[in-house]
């Protein structure tokens, strides 16, 4: 994506099902879980670089022994930083007492972070500041082991204020109004309640207070706690947690908006935000990694038993298509195939844009993440040309000379690497007066790769704001002197904000919104814009359950092609000599390419939860009133 937008968070959970000495004997180290967690977090580094955190719980530790550890970082390389800290603690202990290396029981007792239940998180901030206090996992401590709670998630709640007020009504005094704190305290409230009721019931059975501890751990109904806590949540989430005595869970939202995958064998239970991460780190086949069902929670009890009960009634599946287009690593088999399909389905539109002149067209891509869609586009072009070659050869009925046959067979799509990002230069750029000139040189171009008679087709993952296109890419590509530049987005026009964990919160940031606004101004229909504003204001007084998206009316007077043309006009710098055209994926072809992941609200405005409808209307109110703030 040439426009830098904030990604989502990533989660990783590991539950070791064997004693630590088992891993020492089989894999040569009792640090097996820590090592695997490091790999799982690094393999999800693409999802978040604002911060990273790690927490662990040791099972069956005696009173007076530390059984929970946590480390977090908001430094420039947060994953590396937290594992440097972990390794320093481990290595210091081993240097001071080398005999620890062969004594797994003492390692567990004396070295922090070595436990059977481990939780990792990589963060991109969509709520609050990017400080260490905002980095997951979050910890809720209590002197009762069962009431300790550690939570981390990939999520955003649209109704934080409502959830906060619910806590206040329960008599709590939350320290801040963030969705992470609010969610953790909600779970914690019902955890406290469940533990208190179990303790009272077990005492009535004549069991001593001390003997009640293992019975509480065994009888604690995590699913029931989650049902009560999540009852009023509105958002997209994959919520992971660990309870002090060793129970662990990952809860997925009822629409399946945020992803969560798991693997389970006799040694481990593993959860991650991406399937390919589990495949790579644990070397397991695609077929053995499964999704956590929407509205369900994967629960691992302290005993090691694994279940996936329904927590909330599943809704129509609306898993995030942006995951597939851009955010997730392309090494996942399904995502790789889907991204190639996105490129394939764009080819007919491109063919029209170049007037079917493939001989004088060069295909390329920016940035590197668009490479897979580029493969699909080129393959579609190859198939098209093969069909044309076949027709020519059959029409000739054997009259072709060897030279003529060779000339026909030699026709193929022209592929060039026309632009290469200078990563070192990008890291140097600051917010000073000369920034625009520096941005214009972030990409190097391959001189001589394009002729003055050529069309230049550049495929991108998506076009959000278009800032990089206007300030940098189009100017750079124009130096190659093409006749026409066609920028192709493998995603449809982004028209609406996301409110479920991706940082696309403001309508006026989107180039599609700016283009539609410019069309309203040109055609004298600003009265409709004001009417939509008043509808949104009136909607704000209604319950979420009655919410509808009034902002769709903002785009209705215009065709997709009209908005695309206006986007092209707005993004083309005056000094660019080549004709510029912007081509977007269609909604229909998006669904053909990604049939199992129909979450498309950023393109269509069809939000899967009532809170999403409220957020988009609030975003329009903010735009109209000139408020530069989030709608959630």
Secondary structure, DSSP 8 states (H G I E B T S, - for coil): --S--B---EEEEEEE-S-HHHHHHHHS-TTHHHHHHHHHHHTTGGG--SEEEEEEE-TT--TTS--EEEEEE-STTHHHHHHHHHHHHHHHHHHH-GGGGG-HHHHHHHSTT--SEEEEEEE--SSS-SSGGG-S-EEE--SSGGG-EEEEEEEEES-HHHHHHHHHHTT---S---HHHHHHHHHHHHHHHHHHHHHHHHHHTT--HHHHHHHHHHH--HHHHHHHHTTT--EEEEEEEEETTS-EEEEE-TT--S--EEEE-SSEEEEES-HHHHHHHHT--GGG-EE--TTBEEEE-TT--EE--B-S---S---BHHIIIIIS-TTSHHHHHHHHHHHHHHHHHHHHHTTT--TTEEEEESSGGGHHHHHHHHHHHHHHHHHHHHHHHHHHTT---HHHHHHHHT---EE---EEE-HHHHHH--SSTTHHHHHTTSEEE-TTSS-TT-EEEEEES--SS-HHIIIIIHHHHHTT--SEEEEEESS----S---SSSB---GGG-HHHHHHHHHHHHHT-HHHHHHHHHHHHHHTTS-GGG---TTHHHHHTS-HHHHHHHHHHHHS-TT--SEEEEEE--HHHHHHHTTT--B-HHHH---SSHHHHHHHHHHHHHHHHT--S---
